[in-house]
Amino acid sequence: MTKDALKQLYPFLSEDSGATDKSPDNESLLQALTEKAEHSAQTKLAFIEQNGQTLIDAAQAMAKTFAAGGKLLCMGNGGSSCDASHLAVEFNHPVSVGRPPLPAVNLAADTAMLTATSNDVGYALAFQRQVMALGRAGDTLVGLSTSGESENLCQAFTAAKNMGLTTVAFIGGDGSKLRALGVDHILCVPGNNIHRIQESHVLAYHCLWDVVHSLLAKRL
Ligand SMILES: O=C(CO)[C@@H](O)[C@H](O)[C@H](O)[C@H](O)COP(=O)(O)O
């Protein structure tokens, strides 16, 4: 976007300092930040209240996957593709001393794979093809989706279920599409604000990582 186009959209931006009398004052900006932080904290607390047991059940299933020599496959679109990377690296490269590295792969990380499948057969199959190629019965497939509706995740979950993988979904929305597909563990953030949903997903997979390692340390 050019500077002029930006000024048309935000007319309060001035030539020199970037602010005029009409720009939001510092106090309202600080107030807005506090409100966002409060909303984020409330959403996270509500998420744990509503999903705590499901999170433990999902961790139990993932600990069994690792204990049996299996691996984690992770996937997501946009911001959630970065969360899929973050989740995978938590397991591959544990931050806490004494916790072993565990196998996890982000299916959204390989540009050649994503562009080839999208170009040849459509983006809806981008993750499904990789689940079919890399997945083994007993592995766990984790999908992150703020809407809980993305078609490429639905296709991958369907393939994973047919192949005997455990399936875990981190979502927002009502989750009805994934429930209908029979996804094993659905962690659903209340509300429809995408950023708040993503923030709760970060909390959720950090907790999941912790519980999986605790279960493995106690030998399940
Ligand atoms: O929310 C962000 C960034 O924060 C977007 O990049 C977002 O992730 C993308 O629109 C995704 O395509 C949305 O897909 P999903 O989360 O509904 O599965």
The ligand as an SDF file (V2000), in Angstrom:
LIG
                    3D

 18 17  0  0  0  0  0  0  0  0999 V2000
   -5.5720  -15.1150   11.4910 O   0  0  0  0  0  0  0  0  0  0  0  0
   -4.6660  -15.0020   10.7170 C   0  0  0  0  0  0  0  0  0  0  0  0
   -3.4170  -14.4150   11.1790 C   0  0  0  0  0  0  0  0  0  0  0  0
   -3.5270  -14.0950   12.5610 O   0  0  0  0  0  0  0  0  0  0  0  0
   -4.8340  -15.4900    9.3090 C   0  0  0  0  0  0  0  0  0  0  0  0
   -3.5830  -15.5730    8.6670 O   0  0  0  0  0  0  0  0  0  0  0  0
   -5.5190  -16.8620    9.3060 C   0  0  0  0  0  0  0  0  0  0  0  0
   -4.6660  -17.7610    9.9620 O   0  0  0  0  0  0  0  0  0  0  0  0
   -5.8510  -17.3050    7.8860 C   0  0  0  0  0  0  0  0  0  0  0  0
   -6.8650  -16.4850    7.3830 O   0  0  0  0  0  0  0  0  0  0  0  0
   -6.3040  -18.7710    7.8010 C   0  0  0  0  0  0  0  0  0  0  0  0
   -6.4410  -19.1380    6.4480 O   0  0  0  0  0  0  0  0  0  0  0  0
   -7.5920  -19.0730    8.5460 C   0  0  0  0  0  0  0  0  0  0  0  0
   -7.8280  -20.4900    8.5150 O   0  0  0  0  0  0  0  0  0  0  0  0
   -8.5260  -21.2240    9.7630 P   0  0  0  0  0  0  0  0  0  0  0  0
   -7.8160  -20.8040   11.0180 O   0  0  0  0  0  0  0  0  0  0  0  0
   -9.9640  -20.8240    9.7560 O   0  0  0  0  0  0  0  0  0  0  0  0
   -8.3660  -22.7070    9.4770 O   0  0  0  0  0  0  0  0  0  0  0  0
  1  2  2  0
  2  3  1  0
  2  5  1  0
  3  4  1  0
  5  6  1  0
  5  7  1  0
  7  8  1  0
  7  9  1  0
  9 10  1  0
  9 11  1  0
 11 12  1  0
 11 13  1  0
 13 14  1  0
 14 15  1  0
 15 16  2  0
 15 17  1  0
 15 18  1  0
M  END
$$$$
